[in-house]
């Protein structure tokens, strides 16, 4: 929001934003209007970009999202798993949801190794963590 207090022909908020290299925009007003004086001076002194419409803001901030097509997200059908990963994955498929300690105990791995394997499976998109140290197959 632009402040109404002026400082040397420009607004204080705009001066601070410019000092932090932030983009400043101003909507022009009537030249004879006292309340438009600050915004008009910012535009005139090139301390703010002229903003006539929302399209100007989209253009200046390079937010043109119309050209970018959304990529559909599809679950990977075949995941390449190594020996220990396959063991954990098979256990979780049979069990559904299980806690980290339960997985480690039933698969015969130390907890630290199980946590590492589960992280790899998570990064491959095969399992997901749930609250309470629970894991499930996606």
Secondary structure, DSSP 8 states (H G I E B T S, - for coil): ---S-EETTEEHHHHHHHHTT---EE----TT-GGGHHHHHHHHTTSSEE-SSHHHHHHHTT---TTS--------S-----HHHHHHHHHHHHHSEEEHHHHHHHHT--HHHHHHHHHHHHHTTSEEEETTTEEEE-
